[in-house]
């Protein structure tokens, strides 16, 4: 298994950022990189696309956050946060404004 990628760091957003913040940062960075026709920009664009694909989906994000917590060594906290997040995703879905 390769090095764990911190997608929050890739997009330059804090952990737990709102979905709108994730989308805004993604489009901001993607727009800047599209103007640079270099291989380095293409690799960076690929990485932010991967980060946005994961963090932009509530289900993929929840799974990613659980893996991230396990990698950081917060197994006990990660399990409780995972259960709470699953509950919020299940019950709170109808009440979210976004």
Backbone as CSV, one residue per row, in Angstrom:
resi,resn,N_x,N_y,N_z,CA_x,CA_y,CA_z,C_x,C_y,C_z
1,UNK,0.842,-1.176,0.000,0.000,0.000,0.000,0.884,1.234,0.000
2,UNK,0.546,2.205,-0.833,1.347,3.411,-0.973,1.109,4.409,0.140
3,UNK,1.715,5.543,-0.020,1.583,6.618,0.962,0.148,7.135,0.968
4,UNK,-0.392,7.373,2.152,-1.761,7.861,2.300,-1.829,9.327,1.880
5,UNK,-2.756,9.661,1.003,-2.910,11.036,0.518,-3.945,11.765,1.371
6,UNK,-3.567,12.915,1.900,-4.500,13.737,2.676,-5.206,14.683,1.721
7,UNK,-6.410,14.321,1.322,-7.151,15.106,0.339,-7.559,16.476,0.868
8,UNK,-7.711,16.600,2.177,-8.018,17.918,2.748,-6.836,18.864,2.524
9,UNK,-5.644,18.329,2.702,-4.438,19.122,2.484,-4.266,19.448,0.996
10,UNK,-4.573,18.493,0.131,-4.456,18.690,-1.313,-5.313,19.872,-1.762
11,UNK,-6.549,19.940,-1.251,-7.450,21.027,-1.635,-7.243,22.285,-0.789
12,UNK,-6.495,22.168,0.298,-6.241,23.329,1.149,-7.455,23.736,1.961
13,UNK,-8.165,22.741,2.481,-9.367,23.006,3.271,-9.236,22.331,4.628
14,UNK,-9.971,22.813,5.632,-9.916,22.170,6.949,-10.757,20.894,6.959
15,UNK,-10.419,19.978,7.858,-11.203,18.761,8.036,-12.623,19.161,8.446
16,UNK,-13.602,18.533,7.863,-14.989,18.822,8.212,-15.555,20.005,7.451
17,UNK,-14.871,20.456,6.412,-15.360,21.597,5.629,-16.684,21.245,4.957
18,UNK,-17.512,22.239,4.792,-18.810,22.073,4.147,-18.615,21.703,2.676
19,UNK,-19.571,21.012,2.117,-19.505,20.565,0.719,-19.324,21.738,-0.245
20,UNK,-19.925,22.854,0.062,-19.789,24.028,-0.818,-18.358,24.567,-0.819
21,UNK,-17.706,24.523,0.324,-16.316,24.977,0.426,-15.416,24.055,-0.396
22,UNK,-15.667,22.760,-0.316,-14.891,21.789,-1.094,-15.035,22.079,-2.575
23,UNK,-16.257,22.289,-3.012,-16.507,22.553,-4.434,-15.863,23.858,-4.891
24,UNK,-15.976,24.901,-4.084,-15.382,26.194,-4.450,-13.866,26.100,-4.578
25,UNK,-13.208,25.434,-3.620,-11.747,25.292,-3.678,-11.321,24.455,-4.873
26,UNK,-12.082,23.402,-5.170,-11.769,22.564,-6.321,-11.819,23.386,-7.607
27,UNK,-12.919,24.094,-7.819,-13.061,24.863,-9.065,-12.034,25.982,-9.166
28,UNK,-11.712,26.596,-8.041,-10.700,27.655,-8.020,-9.348,27.113,-8.480
29,UNK,-8.945,25.978,-7.899,-7.653,25.390,-8.256,-7.659,24.813,-9.664
30,UNK,-8.759,24.186,-10.058,-8.845,23.602,-11.402,-8.753,24.696,-12.464
31,UNK,-9.397,25.819,-12.221,-9.357,26.929,-13.172,-7.929,27.456,-13.336
32,UNK,-7.219,27.599,-12.226,-5.833,28.073,-12.282,-4.937,27.094,-13.040
33,UNK,-5.124,25.800,-12.793,-4.261,24.790,-13.415,-4.560,24.590,-14.899
34,UNK,-5.782,24.854,-15.318,-6.115,24.716,-16.741,-5.399,25.760,-17.590
35,UNK,-4.976,26.830,-16.966,-4.287,27.890,-17.687,-2.791,27.611,-17.830
36,UNK,-2.290,26.563,-17.146,-0.878,26.190,-17.171,-0.693,24.886,-17.936
37,UNK,-0.223,24.915,-19.156,-0.080,23.668,-19.921,1.257,22.950,-19.662
38,UNK,1.493,22.546,-18.418,2.733,21.829,-18.090,2.384,20.450,-17.533
39,UNK,3.367,19.569,-17.529,3.149,18.230,-16.987,2.906,18.286,-15.482
40,UNK,3.607,19.200,-14.811,3.423,19.352,-13.366,1.984,19.790,-13.055
41,UNK,1.456,20.714,-13.840,0.079,21.171,-13.651,-0.907,20.037,-13.930
42,UNK,-0.616,19.219,-14.924,-1.491,18.088,-15.253,-1.521,17.074,-14.113
43,UNK,-0.358,16.800,-13.496,-0.309,15.875,-12.357,-1.072,16.453,-11.170
44,UNK,-0.888,17.736,-10.934,-1.594,18.398,-9.825,-3.100,18.393,-10.066
45,UNK,-3.514,18.640,-11.301,-4.935,18.628,-11.640,-5.520,17.237,-11.427
46,UNK,-4.764,16.224,-11.788,-5.203,14.845,-11.573,-5.401,14.572,-10.086
47,UNK,-4.499,15.077,-9.261,-4.582,14.875,-7.818,-5.780,15.618,-7.223
48,UNK,-6.018,16.854,-7.640,-7.174,17.566,-7.078,-8.484,16.981,-7.599
49,UNK,-8.489,16.421,-8.804,-9.678,15.721,-9.301,-9.984,14.511,-8.429
50,UNK,-8.937,13.770,-8.085,-9.082,12.597,-7.219,-9.606,13.020,-5.843
51,UNK,-9.065,14.101,-5.306,-9.497,14.596,-3.998,-10.953,15.038,-4.040
52,UNK,-11.334,15.750,-5.086,-12.712,16.237,-5.200,-13.690,15.081,-5.402
53,UNK,-13.283,14.089,-6.184,-14.155,12.929,-6.407,-14.442,12.219,-5.085
54,UNK,-13.442,12.143,-4.215,-13.609,11.474,-2.932,-14.361,12.333,-1.925
55,UNK,-13.945,13.588,-1.759,-14.555,14.442,-0.740,-15.896,15.022,-1.180
56,UNK,-16.150,15.038,-2.478,-17.402,15.591,-2.988,-18.588,14.665,-2.807
57,UNK,-18.342,13.383,-2.603,-19.404,12.404,-2.381,-19.512,12.114,-0.885
58,UNK,-20.697,12.265,-0.293,-20.833,12.032,1.151,-20.432,10.613,1.569
59,UNK,-20.737,9.631,0.738,-20.434,8.238,1.087,-18.938,7.959,0.975
60,UNK,-18.316,8.431,-0.106,-16.878,8.238,-0.267,-16.116,9.019,0.796
61,UNK,-16.633,10.200,1.135,-15.973,11.024,2.148,-16.006,10.352,3.513
62,UNK,-17.143,9.749,3.878,-17.256,9.064,5.165,-16.266,7.904,5.236
63,UNK,-16.168,7.138,4.160,-15.218,6.020,4.127,-13.780,6.534,4.186
64,UNK,-13.504,7.615,3.465,-12.163,8.205,3.469,-11.806,8.712,4.869
65,UNK,-12.749,9.379,5.531,-12.496,9.904,6.874,-12.190,8.784,7.862
66,UNK,-12.894,7.646,7.722,-12.601,6.504,8.600,-11.176,5.997,8.364
67,UNK,-10.782,5.852,7.089,-9.411,5.408,6.780,-8.389,6.420,7.274
68,UNK,-8.708,7.700,7.132,-7.797,8.772,7.558,-7.570,8.714,9.069
69,UNK,-8.650,8.489,9.816,-8.538,8.392,11.278,-7.705,7.176,11.674
70,UNK,-7.900,6.062,10.984,-7.132,4.859,11.289,-5.654,5.078,10.988
71,UNK,-5.352,5.750,9.894,-3.956,6.030,9.536,-3.305,6.933,10.572
72,UNK,-4.071,7.860,11.117,-3.523,8.802,12.093,-3.399,8.168,13.484
73,UNK,-3.986,6.970,13.667,-3.880,6.294,14.954,-4.970,6.672,15.932
74,UNK,-6.058,7.218,15.436,-7.171,7.606,16.290,-8.287,6.580,16.181
75,UNK,-7.958,5.329,16.360,-8.937,4.268,16.143,-10.185,4.425,17.010
76,UNK,-10.029,4.692,18.298,-11.188,4.831,19.173,-12.048,6.016,18.790
77,UNK,-11.426,7.139,18.551,-12.162,8.345,18.165,-12.786,8.149,16.790
78,UNK,-12.032,7.543,15.885,-12.524,7.331,14.527,-13.762,6.465,14.482
79,UNK,-13.807,5.430,15.330,-14.974,4.560,15.347,-16.195,5.313,15.825
80,UNK,-16.043,6.069,16.911,-17.182,6.836,17.420,-17.618,7.898,16.419
81,UNK,-16.663,8.588,15.826,-16.995,9.611,14.838,-17.636,8.970,13.616
82,UNK,-17.178,7.767,13.240,-17.751,7.071,12.096,-19.202,6.693,12.333
83,UNK,-19.513,6.216,13.543,-20.882,5.850,13.884,-21.753,7.101,13.890
84,UNK,-21.263,8.163,14.499,-22.019,9.409,14.541,-22.247,9.959,13.139
85,UNK,-21.211,9.940,12.318,-21.338,10.448,10.948,-22.320,9.602,10.151
86,UNK,-22.296,8.293,10.339,-23.243,7.411,9.652,-24.673,7.737,10.064
87,UNK,-24.876,7.969,11.353,-26.203,8.327,11.845,-26.667,9.651,11.247
88,UNK,-25.790,10.651,11.243,-26.131,11.963,10.688,-26.433,11.837,9.196
89,UNK,-25.629,11.044,8.479,-25.876,10.844,7.054,-27.230,10.203,6.808
90,UNK,-27.594,9.245,7.655,-28.834,8.510,7.476,-30.048,9.344,7.858
91,UNK,-30.014,9.948,9.036,-31.161,10.669,9.564,-31.206,12.120,9.085
92,UNK,-30.064,12.758,9.048,-30.035,14.186,8.762,-30.127,14.539,7.290
93,UNK,-30.127,13.562,6.413,-30.132,13.815,4.986,-31.327,14.669,4.551
94,UNK,-32.499,14.389,5.094,-33.700,15.121,4.697,-33.706,16.555,5.221
95,UNK,-32.899,16.847,6.230,-32.933,18.151,6.853,-31.803,19.083,6.404
96,UNK,-30.894,18.588,5.579,-29.761,19.418,5.126,-30.215,20.449,4.109
97,UNK,-29.697,21.692,4.227,-30.057,22.725,3.260,-29.317,22.594,1.933
98,UNK,-28.225,21.819,1.875,-27.451,21.729,0.628,-27.874,20.576,-0.151
